[in-house]
C-alpha cells in the first residue's frame, strides 16, 4: 500500500502472500491485498500482469500454489467454485453467457430459481413462481433493463447485454461481485451508461473489477490495486495511484492516452 493512506472500512476479501505457478512460469508472486466492504475496487496493470489469473484464484477456477484467501471472515483457499458462490462471491465475465433465445426476464428468472432451489422442483408452487418473477423484476429495475424485459436477450445491444449479465450475477445475492473488463467493446455512450448503473447499485455491494479503460477506472474506483509482472506494485486511492511514478513506469508503451491520464509525476 502507498504510505500514508489509512483504511477504516471492514475487509470483505483478503489475499495473503498469494502465488500461482504453472510449471516453471510464476504468474503471481506473493500478492497480498484486501478489499473493503462497499468499495468499488479496481485491479489494473499492463497486459500480462496477472490480473485474470488473480480473478481465477479468487473465484476458485484455479487453485493457488501458495498463500491464503479469506472471504467474509472464512478461509476459502481450497473451497470449490460453487461453494464460494454460495458464500456470496459473484462474478461477471468478459464474454456473457446468456440464453439468447429467451426473454430478458426469463434469463434472470432462471438465475433466481437456481439460487432459490426452485430450479430443481418439477412443479414449483404459484407462490414460488410469483416470488421469482418479482425478484427478477427488482433486479432488472436495478440495472435499468425493466422496460426491456419482454424482448429476447439476443436482441439486446452489447451494453445492454452487460447490464443483463450484472442482473444475472446479482440473482445469487452476492456481497462481492468480480467484474472482468465490464466495459470492454462498449461505445463511449454505453460505457458511461454502464458507469451510471454501477454507481446506482446498493452501497452494501462490494465490486472488484479488472478494467483496461483508465477513464472508467478513475471515474468509478474508490481504491486501486496495480499488478505488474505478477507482483502488486501499488495499492491506494485513485489520487495516489495517479501520482505514482512506479505505476506510470509500468504503463510505458501502453499508449499516449495512458500517460495523459496519469499526468506529470
BALOBA-1460 file (C-alpha; in Angstrom, 3 decimals):
// residues 265
<rec num="1" residu="x" x="0.000" y="0.000" z="0.000"/>
<rec num="2" residu="x" x="1.171" y="3.550" z="-0.706"/>
<rec num="3" residu="x" x="2.453" y="5.034" z="2.599"/>
<rec num="4" residu="x" x="0.287" y="7.481" z="4.499"/>
<rec num="5" residu="x" x="-3.125" y="6.122" z="3.424"/>
<rec num="6" residu="x" x="-5.370" y="4.682" z="6.118"/>
<rec num="7" residu="x" x="-8.252" y="2.291" z="5.521"/>
<rec num="8" residu="x" x="-11.080" y="2.217" z="8.041"/>
<rec num="9" residu="x" x="-13.796" y="0.057" z="6.391"/>
<rec num="10" residu="x" x="-14.147" y="-3.620" z="7.318"/>
<rec num="11" residu="x" x="-12.455" y="-6.039" z="4.948"/>
<rec num="12" residu="x" x="-14.607" y="-8.405" z="2.879"/>
<rec num="13" residu="x" x="-11.786" y="-10.112" z="0.938"/>
<rec num="14" residu="x" x="-8.175" y="-10.593" z="1.940"/>
<rec num="15" residu="x" x="-5.361" y="-12.214" z="-0.004"/>
<rec num="16" residu="x" x="-2.179" y="-13.069" z="1.870"/>
<rec num="17" residu="x" x="1.054" y="-13.993" z="0.053"/>
<rec num="18" residu="x" x="-0.856" y="-15.492" z="-2.900"/>
<rec num="19" residu="x" x="1.309" y="-17.066" z="-5.603"/>
<rec num="20" residu="x" x="0.379" y="-19.045" z="-8.696"/>
<rec num="21" residu="x" x="2.806" y="-21.088" z="-10.737"/>
<rec num="22" residu="x" x="2.279" y="-23.022" z="-13.964"/>
<rec num="23" residu="x" x="5.290" y="-25.300" z="-14.145"/>
<rec num="24" residu="x" x="8.318" y="-23.012" z="-14.296"/>
<rec num="25" residu="x" x="6.189" y="-19.939" z="-15.019"/>
<rec num="26" residu="x" x="5.433" y="-17.791" z="-11.956"/>
<rec num="27" residu="x" x="2.305" y="-15.804" z="-12.853"/>
<rec num="28" residu="x" x="1.519" y="-14.372" z="-9.400"/>
<rec num="29" residu="x" x="4.191" y="-13.721" z="-6.802"/>
<rec num="30" residu="x" x="3.321" y="-13.168" z="-3.129"/>
<rec num="31" residu="x" x="0.316" y="-10.926" z="-3.777"/>
<rec num="32" residu="x" x="-1.254" y="-9.529" z="-0.602"/>
<rec num="33" residu="x" x="-4.211" y="-7.164" z="-0.830"/>
<rec num="34" residu="x" x="-7.553" y="-6.536" z="0.830"/>
<rec num="35" residu="x" x="-10.905" y="-5.328" z="-0.500"/>
<rec num="36" residu="x" x="-13.027" y="-3.156" z="1.786"/>
<rec num="37" residu="x" x="-16.751" y="-3.705" z="2.224"/>
<rec num="38" residu="x" x="-18.729" y="-1.454" z="-0.123"/>
<rec num="39" residu="x" x="-15.662" y="-0.485" z="-2.176"/>
<rec num="40" residu="x" x="-15.517" y="-0.004" z="-5.913"/>
<rec num="41" residu="x" x="-12.071" y="-1.564" z="-6.126"/>
<rec num="42" residu="x" x="-10.211" y="-1.648" z="-9.453"/>
<rec num="43" residu="x" x="-7.436" y="-4.085" z="-10.307"/>
<rec num="44" residu="x" x="-5.291" y="-2.688" z="-13.106"/>
<rec num="45" residu="x" x="-1.960" y="-3.348" z="-14.768"/>
<rec num="46" residu="x" x="-0.383" y="-3.691" z="-18.208"/>
<rec num="47" residu="x" x="-1.102" y="-6.684" z="-20.430"/>
<rec num="48" residu="x" x="0.235" y="-9.925" z="-18.955"/>
<rec num="49" residu="x" x="0.348" y="-8.543" z="-15.411"/>
<rec num="50" residu="x" x="-1.605" y="-11.489" z="-13.949"/>
<rec num="51" residu="x" x="-4.982" y="-9.809" z="-13.413"/>
<rec num="52" residu="x" x="-7.116" y="-12.576" z="-14.922"/>
<rec num="53" residu="x" x="-5.157" y="-15.234" z="-13.055"/>
<rec num="54" residu="x" x="-5.774" y="-13.395" z="-9.796"/>
<rec num="55" residu="x" x="-9.507" y="-13.391" z="-10.557"/>
<rec num="56" residu="x" x="-9.346" y="-17.137" z="-11.257"/>
<rec num="57" residu="x" x="-7.756" y="-17.956" z="-7.905"/>
<rec num="58" residu="x" x="-10.221" y="-15.717" z="-6.040"/>
<rec num="59" residu="x" x="-13.254" y="-17.388" z="-7.630"/>
<rec num="60" residu="x" x="-11.805" y="-20.886" z="-7.370"/>
<rec num="61" residu="x" x="-11.481" y="-21.748" z="-11.057"/>
<rec num="62" residu="x" x="-7.746" y="-22.049" z="-10.346"/>
<rec num="63" residu="x" x="-6.012" y="-23.150" z="-7.132"/>
<rec num="64" residu="x" x="-3.252" y="-21.073" z="-5.587"/>
<rec num="65" residu="x" x="0.242" y="-22.523" z="-5.442"/>
<rec num="66" residu="x" x="0.871" y="-20.767" z="-2.152"/>
<rec num="67" residu="x" x="-0.929" y="-18.303" z="0.102"/>
<rec num="68" residu="x" x="-4.305" y="-17.800" z="1.743"/>
<rec num="69" residu="x" x="-7.633" y="-16.278" z="0.679"/>
<rec num="70" residu="x" x="-10.214" y="-15.121" z="3.232"/>
<rec num="71" residu="x" x="-13.714" y="-14.054" z="2.178"/>
<rec num="72" residu="x" x="-16.309" y="-12.798" z="4.640"/>
<rec num="73" residu="x" x="-14.140" y="-13.950" z="7.526"/>
<rec num="74" residu="x" x="-13.904" y="-17.525" z="6.177"/>
<rec num="75" residu="x" x="-10.802" y="-19.149" z="4.710"/>
<rec num="76" residu="x" x="-11.794" y="-20.180" z="1.161"/>
<rec num="77" residu="x" x="-8.352" y="-21.038" z="-0.237"/>
<rec num="78" residu="x" x="-9.276" y="-24.629" z="-1.066"/>
<rec num="79" residu="x" x="-13.061" y="-24.282" z="-1.481"/>
<rec num="80" residu="x" x="-14.642" y="-25.253" z="-4.788"/>
<rec num="81" residu="x" x="-16.067" y="-22.532" z="-7.004"/>
<rec num="82" residu="x" x="-19.745" y="-23.276" z="-6.269"/>
<rec num="83" residu="x" x="-19.122" y="-23.120" z="-2.512"/>
<rec num="84" residu="x" x="-17.613" y="-19.656" z="-2.901"/>
<rec num="85" residu="x" x="-20.712" y="-18.599" z="-4.832"/>
<rec num="86" residu="x" x="-22.913" y="-19.893" z="-2.006"/>
<rec num="87" residu="x" x="-20.924" y="-17.759" z="0.439"/>
<rec num="88" residu="x" x="-21.707" y="-14.619" z="-1.601"/>
<rec num="89" residu="x" x="-18.973" y="-14.363" z="-4.222"/>
<rec num="90" residu="x" x="-20.364" y="-13.395" z="-7.638"/>
<rec num="91" residu="x" x="-18.719" y="-12.831" z="-10.995"/>
<rec num="92" residu="x" x="-19.352" y="-11.439" z="-14.462"/>
<rec num="93" residu="x" x="-17.204" y="-12.438" z="-17.437"/>
<rec num="94" residu="x" x="-15.716" y="-10.752" z="-20.492"/>
<rec num="95" residu="x" x="-17.988" y="-12.922" z="-22.644"/>
<rec num="96" residu="x" x="-21.595" y="-13.055" z="-21.444"/>
<rec num="97" residu="x" x="-23.228" y="-16.482" z="-21.099"/>
<rec num="98" residu="x" x="-26.864" y="-15.560" z="-21.673"/>
<rec num="99" residu="x" x="-29.671" y="-17.553" z="-23.264"/>
<rec num="100" residu="x" x="-30.243" y="-15.510" z="-26.423"/>
<rec num="101" residu="x" x="-33.446" y="-17.348" z="-27.337"/>
<rec num="102" residu="x" x="-35.113" y="-16.493" z="-24.020"/>
<rec num="103" residu="x" x="-36.532" y="-13.152" z="-22.923"/>
<rec num="104" residu="x" x="-34.544" y="-10.783" z="-20.768"/>
<rec num="105" residu="x" x="-36.674" y="-11.519" z="-17.717"/>
<rec num="106" residu="x" x="-36.549" y="-15.290" z="-18.305"/>
<rec num="107" residu="x" x="-32.741" y="-15.161" z="-18.139"/>
<rec num="108" residu="x" x="-32.913" y="-13.517" z="-14.728"/>
<rec num="109" residu="x" x="-35.725" y="-15.786" z="-13.515"/>
<rec num="110" residu="x" x="-33.607" y="-18.845" z="-14.271"/>
<rec num="111" residu="x" x="-30.777" y="-17.433" z="-12.180"/>
<rec num="112" residu="x" x="-33.166" y="-16.580" z="-9.317"/>
<rec num="113" residu="x" x="-34.675" y="-20.081" z="-9.486"/>
<rec num="114" residu="x" x="-31.221" y="-21.627" z="-9.302"/>
<rec num="115" residu="x" x="-30.447" y="-19.597" z="-6.193"/>
<rec num="116" residu="x" x="-33.792" y="-20.362" z="-4.516"/>
<rec num="117" residu="x" x="-33.738" y="-24.059" z="-5.333"/>
<rec num="118" residu="x" x="-36.934" y="-23.900" z="-7.421"/>
<rec num="119" residu="x" x="-34.980" y="-24.968" z="-10.494"/>
<rec num="120" residu="x" x="-34.811" y="-28.489" z="-9.038"/>
<rec num="121" residu="x" x="-38.569" y="-28.766" z="-8.436"/>
<rec num="122" residu="x" x="-40.701" y="-30.341" z="-11.132"/>
<rec num="123" residu="x" x="-43.848" y="-28.368" z="-10.206"/>
<rec num="124" residu="x" x="-42.949" y="-25.198" z="-8.257"/>
<rec num="125" residu="x" x="-45.855" y="-23.537" z="-6.441"/>
<rec num="126" residu="x" x="-47.584" y="-20.470" z="-7.861"/>
<rec num="127" residu="x" x="-46.348" y="-18.511" z="-4.831"/>
<rec num="128" residu="x" x="-42.802" y="-19.608" z="-5.606"/>
<rec num="129" residu="x" x="-43.123" y="-18.583" z="-9.248"/>
<rec num="130" residu="x" x="-44.511" y="-15.202" z="-8.191"/>
<rec num="131" residu="x" x="-41.572" y="-14.606" z="-5.839"/>
<rec num="132" residu="x" x="-39.142" y="-15.496" z="-8.607"/>
<rec num="133" residu="x" x="-40.858" y="-13.121" z="-11.046"/>
<rec num="134" residu="x" x="-40.923" y="-10.284" z="-8.511"/>
<rec num="135" residu="x" x="-37.255" y="-10.729" z="-7.669"/>
<rec num="136" residu="x" x="-36.307" y="-10.836" z="-11.348"/>
<rec num="137" residu="x" x="-38.156" y="-7.569" z="-11.955"/>
<rec num="138" residu="x" x="-36.392" y="-5.976" z="-8.970"/>
<rec num="139" residu="x" x="-33.024" y="-6.922" z="-10.438"/>
<rec num="140" residu="x" x="-33.924" y="-5.666" z="-13.911"/>
<rec num="141" residu="x" x="-35.021" y="-2.355" z="-12.434"/>
<rec num="142" residu="x" x="-31.724" y="-2.190" z="-10.534"/>
<rec num="143" residu="x" x="-29.708" y="-2.440" z="-13.753"/>
<rec num="144" residu="x" x="-32.089" y="-0.298" z="-15.833"/>
<rec num="145" residu="x" x="-33.495" y="-3.060" z="-18.039"/>
<rec num="146" residu="x" x="-37.041" y="-3.388" z="-16.739"/>
<rec num="147" residu="x" x="-38.516" y="-1.723" z="-19.883"/>
<rec num="148" residu="x" x="-36.729" y="-4.354" z="-21.991"/>
<rec num="149" residu="x" x="-37.856" y="-7.394" z="-20.007"/>
<rec num="150" residu="x" x="-40.026" y="-8.948" z="-22.742"/>
<rec num="151" residu="x" x="-37.569" y="-8.852" z="-25.639"/>
<rec num="152" residu="x" x="-35.181" y="-11.676" z="-26.453"/>
<rec num="153" residu="x" x="-31.752" y="-11.415" z="-24.890"/>
<rec num="154" residu="x" x="-30.246" y="-11.912" z="-28.335"/>
<rec num="155" residu="x" x="-31.807" y="-8.612" z="-29.459"/>
<rec num="156" residu="x" x="-30.023" y="-6.533" z="-26.814"/>
<rec num="157" residu="x" x="-27.179" y="-4.173" z="-27.638"/>
<rec num="158" residu="x" x="-23.700" y="-5.046" z="-26.367"/>
<rec num="159" residu="x" x="-24.008" y="-2.622" z="-23.463"/>
<rec num="160" residu="x" x="-27.445" y="-3.943" z="-22.516"/>
<rec num="161" residu="x" x="-26.108" y="-7.497" z="-22.527"/>
<rec num="162" residu="x" x="-23.522" y="-6.477" z="-19.962"/>
<rec num="163" residu="x" x="-26.287" y="-4.927" z="-17.857"/>
<rec num="164" residu="x" x="-28.243" y="-8.184" z="-18.057"/>
<rec num="165" residu="x" x="-25.117" y="-10.107" z="-17.108"/>
<rec num="166" residu="x" x="-24.899" y="-7.989" z="-13.947"/>
<rec num="167" residu="x" x="-28.562" y="-8.700" z="-13.136"/>
<rec num="168" residu="x" x="-27.933" y="-12.443" z="-13.529"/>
<rec num="169" residu="x" x="-24.892" y="-12.271" z="-11.244"/>
<rec num="170" residu="x" x="-26.894" y="-10.344" z="-8.626"/>
<rec num="171" residu="x" x="-29.505" y="-13.129" z="-8.583"/>
<rec num="172" residu="x" x="-27.153" y="-15.144" z="-6.353"/>
<rec num="173" residu="x" x="-27.376" y="-12.380" z="-3.702"/>
<rec num="174" residu="x" x="-23.618" y="-11.755" z="-3.626"/>
<rec num="175" residu="x" x="-21.840" y="-9.482" z="-1.184"/>
<rec num="176" residu="x" x="-18.874" y="-9.175" z="-3.570"/>
<rec num="177" residu="x" x="-19.013" y="-9.202" z="-7.376"/>
<rec num="178" residu="x" x="-15.914" y="-9.617" z="-9.519"/>
<rec num="179" residu="x" x="-16.290" y="-7.899" z="-12.892"/>
<rec num="180" residu="x" x="-13.862" y="-8.862" z="-15.627"/>
<rec num="181" residu="x" x="-13.434" y="-5.943" z="-18.061"/>
<rec num="182" residu="x" x="-17.101" y="-4.909" z="-17.803"/>
<rec num="183" residu="x" x="-16.914" y="-2.104" z="-20.404"/>
<rec num="184" residu="x" x="-14.803" y="-3.967" z="-22.991"/>
<rec num="185" residu="x" x="-16.191" y="-3.439" z="-26.501"/>
<rec num="186" residu="x" x="-18.621" y="-0.718" z="-25.443"/>
<rec num="187" residu="x" x="-19.051" y="2.604" z="-27.168"/>
<rec num="188" residu="x" x="-18.316" y="5.677" z="-25.055"/>
<rec num="189" residu="x" x="-22.040" y="6.300" z="-24.518"/>
<rec num="190" residu="x" x="-22.583" y="2.665" z="-23.475"/>
<rec num="191" residu="x" x="-19.636" y="2.828" z="-21.093"/>
<rec num="192" residu="x" x="-20.938" y="5.999" z="-19.457"/>
<rec num="193" residu="x" x="-24.412" y="4.452" z="-19.117"/>
<rec num="194" residu="x" x="-22.875" y="1.345" z="-17.577"/>
<rec num="195" residu="x" x="-20.897" y="3.503" z="-15.149"/>
<rec num="196" residu="x" x="-24.084" y="5.238" z="-14.040"/>
<rec num="197" residu="x" x="-25.719" y="1.866" z="-13.474"/>
<rec num="198" residu="x" x="-22.808" y="0.592" z="-11.372"/>
<rec num="199" residu="x" x="-22.816" y="3.818" z="-9.353"/>
<rec num="200" residu="x" x="-26.515" y="3.302" z="-8.580"/>
<rec num="201" residu="x" x="-26.074" y="-0.210" z="-7.161"/>
<rec num="202" residu="x" x="-26.505" y="-0.581" z="-3.376"/>
<rec num="203" residu="x" x="-23.601" y="0.778" z="-1.352"/>
<rec num="204" residu="x" x="-23.562" y="-2.513" z="0.580"/>
<rec num="205" residu="x" x="-22.453" y="-4.366" z="-2.569"/>
<rec num="206" residu="x" x="-18.690" y="-4.607" z="-2.992"/>
<rec num="207" residu="x" x="-17.228" y="-4.624" z="-6.502"/>
<rec num="208" residu="x" x="-13.768" y="-5.762" z="-7.565"/>
<rec num="209" residu="x" x="-13.167" y="-5.139" z="-11.253"/>
<rec num="210" residu="x" x="-10.441" y="-5.666" z="-13.807"/>
<rec num="211" residu="x" x="-10.654" y="-2.793" z="-16.264"/>
<rec num="212" residu="x" x="-8.348" y="-1.506" z="-19.015"/>
<rec num="213" residu="x" x="-10.200" y="1.743" z="-19.678"/>
<rec num="214" residu="x" x="-8.486" y="4.230" z="-17.375"/>
<rec num="215" residu="x" x="-11.295" y="6.758" z="-17.835"/>
<rec num="216" residu="x" x="-13.657" y="4.194" z="-16.327"/>
<rec num="217" residu="x" x="-11.213" y="3.289" z="-13.563"/>
<rec num="218" residu="x" x="-10.633" y="6.838" z="-12.367"/>
<rec num="219" residu="x" x="-14.316" y="7.712" z="-12.675"/>
<rec num="220" residu="x" x="-15.612" y="4.746" z="-10.676"/>
<rec num="221" residu="x" x="-12.942" y="3.318" z="-8.400"/>
<rec num="222" residu="x" x="-12.663" y="4.228" z="-4.726"/>
<rec num="223" residu="x" x="-9.474" y="2.135" z="-4.409"/>
<rec num="224" residu="x" x="-6.991" y="0.792" z="-6.963"/>
<rec num="225" residu="x" x="-4.522" y="-2.092" z="-6.835"/>
<rec num="226" residu="x" x="-1.851" y="-2.335" z="-9.524"/>
<rec num="227" residu="x" x="-0.223" y="-5.550" z="-10.738"/>
<rec num="228" residu="x" x="2.887" y="-5.716" z="-12.880"/>
<rec num="229" residu="x" x="4.573" y="-8.983" z="-13.896"/>
<rec num="230" residu="x" x="2.590" y="-10.845" z="-11.239"/>
<rec num="231" residu="x" x="3.549" y="-8.548" z="-8.371"/>
<rec num="232" residu="x" x="1.494" y="-5.942" z="-6.535"/>
<rec num="233" residu="x" x="3.401" y="-2.714" z="-7.126"/>
<rec num="234" residu="x" x="0.902" y="-0.173" z="-5.758"/>
<rec num="235" residu="x" x="-2.293" y="-0.093" z="-3.697"/>
<rec num="236" residu="x" x="-4.126" y="3.111" z="-2.845"/>
<rec num="237" residu="x" x="-6.681" y="5.786" z="-3.682"/>
<rec num="238" residu="x" x="-7.118" y="6.914" z="-7.297"/>
<rec num="239" residu="x" x="-5.295" y="10.159" z="-6.478"/>
<rec num="240" residu="x" x="-2.331" y="8.278" z="-5.013"/>
<rec num="241" residu="x" x="-2.172" y="5.841" z="-7.929"/>
<rec num="242" residu="x" x="-2.370" y="8.670" z="-10.473"/>
<rec num="243" residu="x" x="0.641" y="10.268" z="-8.805"/>
<rec num="244" residu="x" x="2.764" y="7.126" z="-8.568"/>
<rec num="245" residu="x" x="5.947" y="7.116" z="-10.644"/>
<rec num="246" residu="x" x="6.202" y="3.315" z="-10.320"/>
<rec num="247" residu="x" x="2.722" y="2.858" z="-11.762"/>
<rec num="248" residu="x" x="3.346" y="5.225" z="-14.653"/>
<rec num="249" residu="x" x="6.618" y="3.452" z="-15.442"/>
<rec num="250" residu="x" x="4.770" y="0.118" z="-15.538"/>
<rec num="251" residu="x" x="2.459" y="1.520" z="-18.214"/>
<rec num="252" residu="x" x="5.175" y="2.852" z="-20.507"/>
<rec num="253" residu="x" x="4.480" y="1.687" z="-24.036"/>
<rec num="254" residu="x" x="0.763" y="1.175" z="-23.398"/>
<rec num="255" residu="x" x="-0.225" y="4.259" z="-25.406"/>
<rec num="256" residu="x" x="-0.337" y="8.042" z="-25.179"/>
<rec num="257" residu="x" x="-3.783" y="8.073" z="-23.557"/>
<rec num="258" residu="x" x="-2.347" y="6.266" z="-20.526"/>
<rec num="259" residu="x" x="0.324" y="8.893" z="-19.982"/>
<rec num="260" residu="x" x="-2.242" y="11.662" z="-20.331"/>
<rec num="261" residu="x" x="-4.456" y="10.094" z="-17.694"/>
<rec num="262" residu="x" x="-1.655" y="9.740" z="-15.176"/>
<rec num="263" residu="x" x="-0.253" y="13.168" z="-15.962"/>
<rec num="264" residu="x" x="3.108" y="14.532" z="-14.808"/>
<rec num="265" residu="x" x="4.590" y="12.987" z="-11.646"/>
